[in-house]
Amino acid sequence: MKILGGNQVVFYSSRTGSYDVQLSDCLEQLEEYMDENQIYSGSFIRHNIFIDPYESSIDKSKLISIAKRRFPMPLIINVIPHAPAEGQVALESTHVKSTQWNCLFKEEKNGSCQHIVDGKSEVVVGAVQVEKAMDFQASVEKAFSSVESLLVKCNMNFENIVKQWNYIGRMFDNELNVQHYQIFNDIRTKYYENDFEKTGYPASTEIGVHSDGILIEFFAVKNAGEVSKLVNNPIQKAPHEYSSKVLSKRGVLNLTQPTTPKVERARYFEFDQQKMIFISATAAIAGERVTHAGDVKEQTVIVVENLKRIVSDANLSAVGIEKSGDIKYTLVKAYVQNKSDFNNVYSVLEPYFANIPLLLVQADLPRKDILVELEAEVLL
């Protein structure tokens, strides 16, 4: 992770065969990267393994075991059922500058985190997963409770979260006539309470997975010189300001008043003498309305323009943010509704993001007329 002196790298399998074979290929590519860049294996804090959920039965525990054999040090390993653009397995790995940070691995029944410390500077990178062994509302309640428990272990709370990734099981399904995505929004509102009243909400990505339960990843920051600000897009409503026109008709905590997504378009923070922006997964939306319905290439063009607008000089200056130099994208992820659209999306993105880690995966998106969403991490 660039902000922590390391990096995030993405590898697609170049081999055919079982998931085991393809994951091993990704890990071999990672080891070559480590050799070329003289990176110690203990510098890695997280592996996200993306797999095609449609091809065959998946033994997640076996894939995790394969990764752990290569990286025996304690780290976060998530298996995420999103089909990658190439092959059936992709690997996103995150490492830090091991000579600078002291990484303290901490666990809770449903998840784990890396508490990364250097003097008064602290970061928490964590993940919580609750498989559906109960109703969906109870699963989400348990997940947020577990996130809170991990943060407390690190002397933090929800208000320290800068970015969150929410993988929502079967997000368009209904439970007691309430959509899973709306249940998630209602429970998130309950747990956030007034924690973000003064600072604005975190940046966030929320996408559907073809499995039960829920996975939440989070990035939280606390240090003496921390500066954190919300950043919005002047042509888009912030998601937490959406009207009832684009929300579900029913909520789970109050059937007649479903809550809005508690998300900002982007979140800026200063940390370790660097400036960074997490851009939430965003779509081709003007105001709160999806544009260019049915045209994935045009939607992708509009989303790229939205990313550029968020980090434009004028937009940043409006909220008192000064850039140190040219902006530098350090990671871009594209979530694509239909696998058949990968090539169209890539053809638009490649000229803009040719020399940075670029991950394309298939995922359900919050509205069925959204064909693609992009999220990004940017150094200023």
C-alpha positions in Angstrom: 0.0 0.0 0.0 1.6 3.2 -1.2 0.5 5.3 1.8 2.4 2.8 4.0 5.5 2.7 1.9 4.5 -0.5 0.1 2.2 -1.4 -2.8 -0.8 -3.3 -4.0 -0.3 -5.6 -6.9 -2.6 -7.6 -9.1 -2.0 -10.9 -10.8 -4.3 -12.9 -13.1 -3.6 -16.6 -13.6 -1.8 -17.4 -16.9 -2.6 -21.1 -16.6 -5.6 -23.3 -17.1 -6.6 -26.0 -14.8 -8.1 -26.3 -11.3 -8.4 -23.3 -8.9 -5.5 -24.7 -7.0 -3.3 -24.6 -10.1 -4.4 -21.1 -11.0 -3.9 -19.7 -7.5 -0.4 -21.3 -7.4 0.4 -19.6 -10.6 -0.7 -16.2 -9.2 1.4 -16.8 -6.1 4.5 -17.7 -8.3 4.0 -14.4 -10.1 3.9 -12.7 -6.8 7.1 -14.3 -5.7 8.8 -13.2 -8.9 7.7 -9.6 -8.1 9.1 -10.0 -4.6 12.5 -11.2 -5.9 12.7 -8.4 -8.5 11.8 -5.7 -5.9 13.6 -7.3 -2.9 10.5 -7.5 -0.8 10.4 -9.6 2.3 7.4 -12.0 2.6 6.6 -10.7 6.1 5.8 -7.3 4.5 2.5 -8.6 3.2 -0.6 -7.9 5.2 -3.4 -9.0 3.0 -4.2 -11.3 0.1 -7.6 -11.0 -1.7 -8.2 -14.1 -3.9 -10.9 -13.5 -6.5 -12.5 -16.6 -8.0 -15.2 -17.4 -10.6 -18.1 -18.6 -8.6 -19.9 -20.2 -11.5 -17.5 -22.8 -12.8 -17.4 -25.4 -10.1 -17.7 -26.1 -6.4 -15.2 -24.1 -4.4 -13.2 -25.2 -1.4 -12.3 -21.8 0.1 -10.4 -23.4 3.0 -8.1 -25.2 0.6 -7.3 -22.0 -1.3 -6.5 -20.3 2.0 -4.2 -23.2 3.0 -2.3 -22.9 -0.3 -1.8 -19.2 0.3 -0.7 -19.8 3.9 1.9 -22.4 2.9 3.6 -19.7 0.7 3.1 -16.9 3.3 3.2 -18.5 6.8 3.3 -15.2 8.6 -0.1 -14.1 10.0 -2.0 -12.1 7.4 -5.5 -11.5 6.2 -6.7 -13.8 3.4 -10.1 -13.3 1.8 -11.6 -15.5 -0.9 -14.1 -13.3 -2.8 -16.5 -14.9 -5.4 -16.1 -12.4 -8.2 -15.1 -13.8 -11.6 -11.9 -12.1 -12.8 -11.5 -10.7 -16.4 -8.8 -13.3 -17.2 -8.9 -17.0 -16.1 -10.8 -18.1 -13.1 -8.5 -16.8 -10.3 -6.9 -13.4 -9.7 -4.8 -12.3 -6.7 -4.6 -8.8 -5.2 -1.9 -8.6 -2.6 -1.0 -5.7 -0.3 2.4 -5.1 1.4 3.9 -2.3 3.5 7.4 -1.1 4.2 8.4 -3.6 6.8 11.4 -1.6 8.1 9.1 1.3 9.1 5.9 -0.3 10.5 5.3 -2.7 13.3 2.4 -5.0 12.3 0.4 -6.5 15.1 -2.0 -9.2 13.9 -5.2 -9.4 15.9 -8.2 -11.8 15.6 -11.8 -11.9 16.5 -14.2 -14.9 16.0 -15.4 -13.7 12.6 -12.3 -11.8 11.4 -8.9 -10.4 11.8 -6.9 -7.2 11.3 -3.4 -5.8 11.0 -2.8 -3.0 13.6 0.1 -1.2 11.9 2.0 1.2 14.2 4.9 3.7 13.9 5.1 6.0 17.0 1.9 7.9 17.2 0.8 6.9 13.7 -1.6 4.0 13.5 -3.5 2.2 10.8 -5.9 -0.8 11.0 -6.5 -2.9 7.9 -9.2 -5.5 8.7 -11.7 -8.0 7.4 -14.8 -9.7 8.9 -16.8 -12.4 7.2 -20.1 -13.9 8.4 -21.4 -16.9 6.4 -25.1 -17.1 6.4 -25.9 -19.5 9.2 -28.7 -17.2 10.3 -31.1 -14.7 8.7 -29.4 -12.0 6.6 -30.2 -9.2 9.1 -28.5 -11.2 11.9 -25.5 -11.8 9.7 -25.0 -8.1 9.0 -25.5 -7.3 12.7 -22.9 -9.8 13.6 -20.5 -8.5 11.0 -20.7 -4.9 12.2 -20.4 -6.0 15.8 -17.2 -7.9 14.8 -15.8 -4.9 13.0 -16.4 -2.8 16.1 -14.7 -5.4 18.3 -11.6 -5.4 16.1 -11.4 -1.6 16.1 -11.8 -1.6 19.9 -8.8 -4.0 20.2 -6.8 -1.3 18.4 -8.2 1.6 20.5 -10.3 2.9 17.6 -13.9 3.1 16.7 -16.1 3.5 13.6 -15.2 7.2 13.3 -11.6 6.2 12.4 -12.7 4.3 9.3 -11.6 6.1 6.1 -12.6 3.4 3.5 -14.8 0.3 3.7 -15.5 -2.5 1.2 -18.8 -4.3 1.6 -19.4 -7.6 -0.3 -23.1 -8.3 0.2 -24.5 -11.8 -0.3 -27.2 -12.0 -3.0 -27.8 -8.2 -2.6 -31.0 -8.2 -4.7 -32.7 -11.0 -2.7 -35.4 -10.2 -0.3 -35.9 -11.2 3.3 -39.3 -10.4 4.9 -40.0 -8.3 1.8 -36.9 -6.1 2.3 -34.0 -6.2 -0.1 -30.6 -7.4 1.2 -28.9 -4.2 0.1 -31.4 -2.2 2.0 -31.1 -4.4 5.1 -27.3 -3.7 4.9 -27.9 0.1 4.7 -30.2 0.1 7.6 -27.9 -1.9 9.9 -24.9 0.3 8.9 -26.9 3.4 9.8 -27.7 1.9 13.2 -24.0 1.1 14.0 -22.6 4.3 12.6 -25.1 6.3 14.8 -23.6 9.8 15.2 -19.9 8.8 14.8 -19.5 10.7 11.5 -21.8 13.6 12.3 -18.9 16.2 12.2 -16.5 14.6 9.7 -18.7 13.0 7.0 -19.0 9.4 6.2 -16.2 7.0 4.9 -15.6 6.3 1.3 -17.1 2.9 0.5 -17.6 0.2 -2.1 -20.7 -2.0 -1.9 -21.2 -4.8 -4.4 -23.0 -8.1 -4.5 -21.5 -11.5 -4.3 -23.0 -14.8 -5.4 -22.8 -16.4 -1.9 -24.6 -16.1 1.4 -23.6 -13.9 4.2 -21.4 -10.8 4.1 -17.7 -9.8 4.0 -16.6 -6.3 5.2 -13.1 -5.0 4.7 -12.0 -1.7 6.3 -9.1 0.8 6.5 -9.0 3.0 9.6 -6.5 5.7 10.6 -5.5 7.4 13.8 -2.5 9.6 14.4 -1.6 12.9 16.0 -1.3 14.8 12.7 -4.2 13.2 10.9 -6.3 15.3 8.6 -9.3 13.8 7.0 -12.0 15.4 4.8 -14.9 14.3 2.7 -14.7 15.0 -1.1 -17.7 14.9 -3.3 -18.5 15.2 -7.0 -20.2 18.5 -7.9 -22.4 16.8 -10.5 -23.5 13.9 -8.3 -25.5 13.7 -5.1 -23.7 12.1 -2.2 -25.3 8.7 -1.6 -26.4 9.6 1.9 -28.5 12.4 0.3 -30.4 10.1 -2.1 -34.2 10.7 -2.3 -36.8 8.0 -1.8 -37.0 7.7 -5.6 -33.9 5.6 -5.7 -34.2 3.8 -2.4 -36.0 0.6 -1.6 -39.7 0.9 -0.7 -39.3 -0.8 2.6 -36.6 -0.7 5.4 -35.9 -3.3 8.0 -35.7 -1.1 11.1 -38.5 1.2 10.0 -40.6 -0.4 7.3 -41.8 3.0 5.9 -38.4 4.8 6.1 -35.5 2.9 4.5 -32.2 4.6 5.2 -29.7 6.0 2.7 -26.2 4.6 2.0 -23.9 6.2 4.5 -21.2 6.9 2.0 -19.2 9.9 0.6 -18.0 10.0 -3.0 -14.4 10.1 -1.8 -12.3 10.6 1.4 -9.1 12.5 1.6 -6.5 12.1 4.4 -3.0 13.1 5.2 -0.8 10.4 6.8 2.9 9.9 7.3 3.6 13.1 5.4 1.6 11.9 2.4 -1.7 12.9 0.9 -4.2 10.3 -0.4 -7.8 10.0 -1.6 -9.9 6.9 -1.5 -12.6 7.2 -4.2 -15.7 5.2 -3.6 -16.9 2.8 -6.2 -18.9 5.1 -8.5 -21.1 4.8 -11.5 -22.3 6.8 -14.5 -24.7 8.9 -12.2 -25.7 12.5 -12.6 -27.4 13.8 -9.6 -28.9 10.5 -8.4 -29.9 9.2 -11.8 -28.1 6.5 -13.9 -27.2 7.7 -17.4 -26.5 5.9 -20.7 -28.6 2.9 -19.8 -27.6 -0.2 -21.7 -24.3 1.3 -23.0 -21.4 -0.1 -21.0 -18.7 1.7 -22.9 -20.3 5.1 -22.5 -21.0 4.4 -18.9 -17.3 3.6 -18.4 -16.3 6.9 -20.1 -18.6 8.8 -17.8 -17.2 7.0 -14.7 -13.6 7.9 -15.7 -14.7 11.5 -16.1 -16.3 11.3 -12.6 -13.0 10.1 -11.2 -11.1 12.9 -12.9 -13.6 15.5 -11.7 -13.3 14.3 -8.1 -9.5 14.9 -8.1 -9.5 18.0 -10.2 -7.7 21.1 -9.0 -11.0 23.1 -8.8 -12.8 20.4 -6.8 -10.0 19.8 -4.3 -9.4 23.6 -3.8 -13.1 24.0 -3.0 -12.6 21.9 0.1 -9.2 23.3 1.0 -7.0 20.5 -0.3 -3.7 21.4 -2.0 -1.9 18.8 -4.2 1.8 18.2 -3.6 2.3 17.6 -7.4 0.7 15.6 -10.1 -1.9 13.1 -9.0 -0.9 9.4 -9.1 -3.4 6.6 -9.3 -2.0 3.6 -7.3 -4.9 1.2 -7.8 -8.1 1.0 -9.9 -10.8 -1.6 -9.6 -13.6 -2.1 -12.1 -16.7 -4.0 -11.1 -18.6 -5.1 -14.2 -22.2 -6.3 -14.1 -21.8 -8.7 -17.1 -18.7 -10.8 -17.9 -19.4 -10.3 -21.6 -18.6 -6.6 -21.1 -15.0 -7.0 -19.8 -13.4 -6.2 -23.2 -15.5 -3.1 -23.7 -14.6 -1.8 -20.2 -10.9 -2.6 -20.6 -10.7 -0.8 -23.9 -11.8 2.4 -22.3 -9.7 2.1 -19.1 -6.4 0.9 -20.6 -5.3 4.3 -22.1 -5.9 6.0 -18.8 -4.5 3.4 -16.4 -2.0 1.4 -18.4 0.9 1.4 -15.9 -0.9 0.8 -12.6 -2.5 -2.2 -10.9 -5.9 -2.6 -12.7 -8.4 -5.3 -11.4 -11.5 -6.1 -13.4 -14.1 -8.5 -11.9 -17.7 -9.4 -12.4 -20.1 -8.3 -9.6 -23.7 -7.4 -8.9 -24.0 -3.6 -8.6 -26.4 -1.6 -6.4 -28.8 -0.9 -9.2 -29.6 -3.2 -12.1 -29.2 -0.4 -14.7 -25.6 0.2 -13.5 -23.3 -1.8 -15.8 -19.9 -0.8 -14.4 -18.5 0.9 -11.3 -14.9 2.1 -10.6 -13.1 2.7 -7.4 -9.6 4.2 -7.1 -6.8 5.1 -4.7 -4.9 8.2 -5.5 -1.8 9.9 -4.1 -1.6 13.7 -4.4 
